[in-house]
Amino acid sequence: MTIKEYLIGCELKAAEYRLSELKDMGAPVVMITGQEKCVEDMKAGIFKVSGDTELLEEEYVEREVKKGRSGKPYLTINGHINYFPKAKYGRYITEA
């Protein structure tokens, strides 16, 4: 399994949960269609990440959850790759 496949699996679960919650609470149609597109893209393997995107093709071995300066969680993958799912301008991956 590659790092990209692992991250898509994790993010897809969260996106599907968010979609179901939006539908349950009766959110505006624009929000629901946007989240549906996000889920469809992830199922199709489209995963938007900035930074060193070539790292997504490496073999996934392990991960460790850490906290950043602002208290936001990030992942250290395989001991040398940092993935920031909630970075200021979107998902970001870089070599540590």
C-alpha positions in Angstrom: 0.0 0.0 0.0 1.3 3.5 -0.9 1.1 6.5 1.3 -1.5 8.0 -1.1 -3.7 4.9 -0.8 -3.5 5.1 3.0 -4.3 8.8 3.2 -7.2 8.5 0.8 -8.6 5.7 3.0 -8.4 7.8 6.1 -9.7 11.0 4.5 -12.5 9.2 2.7 -14.0 7.9 5.9 -14.0 11.4 7.3 -15.5 12.9 4.1 -18.3 10.3 4.0 -19.1 10.9 7.7 -19.3 14.7 7.1 -21.5 14.1 4.1 -24.0 12.0 6.2 -24.0 14.7 8.9 -24.7 17.4 6.4 -27.6 15.5 5.0 -29.0 14.7 8.5 -28.9 18.3 9.6 -30.5 19.6 6.4 -27.5 21.7 5.2 -27.8 23.8 2.1 -27.7 21.9 -1.2 -24.5 23.7 -2.2 -22.6 22.3 0.7 -24.0 18.8 0.2 -23.1 18.7 -3.6 -19.6 20.0 -2.8 -19.0 17.3 -0.2 -20.5 14.7 -2.6 -17.9 15.8 -5.3 -15.2 15.5 -2.7 -16.2 11.9 -1.8 -16.5 11.0 -5.5 -13.0 12.4 -6.3 -11.4 10.4 -3.4 -13.1 7.2 -4.6 -11.7 7.9 -8.0 -8.2 8.3 -6.6 -8.0 12.1 -7.0 -6.3 13.5 -3.9 -5.2 17.1 -3.8 -2.1 17.7 -1.8 0.6 20.4 -2.0 4.3 20.1 -1.3 6.5 17.1 -2.1 3.8 15.1 -3.9 6.3 12.4 -5.1 6.4 11.2 -1.5 2.8 9.9 -1.9 4.1 7.0 -4.1 6.4 5.6 -1.3 5.5 2.4 0.5 3.4 3.0 3.7 4.8 1.3 6.8 3.8 3.2 9.9 2.5 6.5 11.2 2.7 8.6 14.3 0.2 11.3 15.3 1.8 14.5 16.6 0.7 18.0 17.5 1.9 21.1 15.7 2.6 24.6 17.0 -1.0 25.7 16.9 -2.2 22.4 18.4 -3.4 21.0 15.1 -2.6 17.3 14.6 -0.3 16.1 11.9 1.2 12.7 10.9 4.7 11.5 10.7 4.7 8.7 8.2 7.6 6.1 8.0 9.6 8.3 10.4 10.6 10.8 7.8 7.5 12.2 6.1 5.3 14.9 7.6 1.7 15.1 6.4 -0.4 18.2 7.5 -4.1 17.5 6.8 -5.2 20.9 8.2 -2.5 23.2 7.0 -3.3 26.9 6.4 -3.8 26.5 2.6 -4.9 22.9 2.5 -3.3 19.4 2.8 0.5 19.5 2.7 3.2 16.8 2.6 7.0 17.2 3.1 10.1 15.3 4.0 11.1 15.9 7.7 
